[in-house]
Amino acid sequence: MNPDPSPVGREHRPVMCERAVTLLITDPQATYVDATYGRGGHSRLILERLGPRGRLLGLDRDPQAQQEAARMCDPRFSFERTRFSRLAEVLEARSIERVGGVLMDLGVSSPQLDDASRGFSLRLDGPLDMRMDPQSGLTAAQWLATVERDELKRVLREYGDERFAASIAKAIVARQSSGRPLERTGELAQLVAQAIPVKDRKDPHQHPATRTFQALRIFINQELEELALTLRTLVGRMAPGARMVVISFHSLEDRIVKRFIEAQAHPDRALPRLPLRASELPAALLEPVARLRPEPGEIAANPRARSAMMRVAQRTGADAPAGGR
């Protein structure tokens, strides 16, 4: 789970940056995509490794990321403010048929957490927003104002693996019905803490509202749906030998990535048990390259890295079915 870093305003260090970029780039003259630009840490290192004909496209739906990208003075770099599930559409619009690799650093970034006005942090009081694009969609406060208790309980369990989902949902809905709706992150964190008995808390070092904040953020931003959709459209846009590097911070994301890579690497496993000729078997579109955890030194330099998992897969030379997989 992506922890909530404290101290405010510290320098943002992308997780496993050196190893991610080293594994990503197989052809310095190819076109690459940083699908989660953030504050540009991965992109800057990618550009350092690219040759003069290499190109980099950055994507992010956060307007602050767009402001940061505008400072990138490199003719090989371009940026589009959009959610990464639109990657195939963006490549089509730019007449880019195939890319040499795609990097995805999932979840919320440290700068977003450190900005109380964004509403992601449970330790810094701010408006209960949680949108990665603050100009689109419902805020967490708006959604909580109308949600039914059973739906809230489902979200907390499904996206936060919260054992006390029923108690927390009951407390939140009761508060919303009291005429004093939740509007601040501090209010929500305090309410959740009160709903979970101290004796039942497994980890005394973890704030009791951590899983609730994770669940709401994932739901508000449709993070898992975005990831699954992006992976399905990505393979058809990867050139033979291109790599996808995905860094996740909790088991929900990692499970989606793991299962996708396995399905693309072993498509025959989904077939019914019938006698088939070798020529009738579907071709593997991906092959796993690496599965990495952060090293102790990386965790010491960036505590956010401690829960990270990086998976790398490489595109085979097989043709993707029409319409993608």
Secondary structure, 3 states (H helix, E strand, C coil): CCCCCCCCCCCCCCCCHHHHHHHHCCCCCCEEEECCCCCCHHHHHHHHHCCCCCEEEEEECCHHHHHHHCCCCCCCEEEEECCHHHHHHHHHHCCCCCEEEEEEECCCCHHHHHCHHHCCCCCCCCECCCCCCCCCCCCHHHHHCCCCHHHHHHHHHHHHCCCCHHHHHHHHHHHHHCCCCCCEHHHHHHHHHHHCCHHHCCCCCCCCCHHHHHHHHHHHHCHHHHHHHHHHHHHHHEEEEEEEEEEECCHHHHHHHHHHHHHHHCHHHHCCCCCCCHHHCCCCCEEEEEEECCCHHHHHHCHHHHHCEEEEEEECCCCCCCCCC
